[in-house]
Amino acid sequence: MRTRVCDLLGIDAPILQAGMSTFTSAELVAAVSNAGGLGILGALLRPPDQLRAEIQRIRTLTTRPFGVNHVIAHLDPTALDVTFEEHVPVLSLAWGDPGPLVTRAHAAGVRVVHQVPTAADASHAAAVGVDVIVGQGTDGGGHVGFVGTLPLLPAVVDAAGDVPVLAAGGIADGRGLAAALALGAAGVLMGTRFLATPEAPIPDGWRRLIVDSAESTTVRTAAFDRALMMPWPGAEVRAIRNQFLADWSERPDEAGANAAELAPRLMDALRGGDFATFPPMAGQSCGVIREILPAGEIVRRTVAEAEVALRRLARFI
């Protein structure tokens, strides 16, 4: 299953793993890339020295292409410098204007994948020369916008023109990949599905919550960012409902007013695996994730399932 994205990024399957901050690792990235997809290491909140070490470790685990993700709204220039110094083949971006970074990346021979939450953002990304655009719907986990993946994707495809588009948000299996292709996308980017893997560097309790949750058990809220005093323009966080969200999700302004108390509690809870306090981020796709699988197996299964789904659809054409 090859699309334009495969040729652009040098991969075998049109499946990218989301660059989910420090919840990614060299082991996760390499496993996805070795299976034919594109693994992406998250740079957000990762010290530059640690980022360099992880990039170098990825290269001991795979010879395949991989990417590093930077959140433009919270960009660490030193970490970005590390990404270029280490000659990472793909720069993954989100939440901000990619224009200046595209110029630098292309001058270094680096492909740019940029995630957008609206068709207007896709149009701008295409105009400034992004190589691949990811249309991310609010169905996804972590930081998301406000438009569902199903209505967003065709609008992004139309706005992107000749630039290939990937679908993200609520996709966790080959049926989702087949649906994305039917809507004009050239592949998918998945986050939550790759958290429910042994390679993801998250506590086991978080993995189990993803597997045990339904599509209806996630909440989207601004309270988490307000509590951490870390604003994300145009975004809110989607996570599995817990006690913190029950207490604060409808009161984001009050969460911000209590940030001095809440922020350290949230970070302590993450370190201690207390997911009644720290919201375990996940998309609505957790409703179809029923087992923890190796990351490479997820890539292979997703391709196989998509082929079955597309053959089934062909019978109606």
Buried (B, 14 or more C-beta within 10 A) or exposed (E): BEBBBBEBBEBBBBBBBBBBBBBBBBBBBBBBBBBBBBBBBBBBBBBBEBBBBBBEBBBEBBEBBBBBBBBBBBBBEEBBEBBBEBEBBBBBBBBBBBBEBBEEBBEBEBBBBBBBBBBEBBBBBBEBBBBBBBBBBBBBBBBBBEBBBBEBBBBBBEBBEEBBBBBBBBBBBBBBBBBBBEBBBBBBBBBBBBBBBEBBEBBEEBBBBBEEBEBEBBBBBBBBBBBBEEEBEBBBBBBBBBEBBEBBBEBBEBBBEBBEEBBEBBEEBBEEEBBEBBBBBBBBBBBBBEEBBEBBEBBBBBBEBBBEBBEEEEEEE
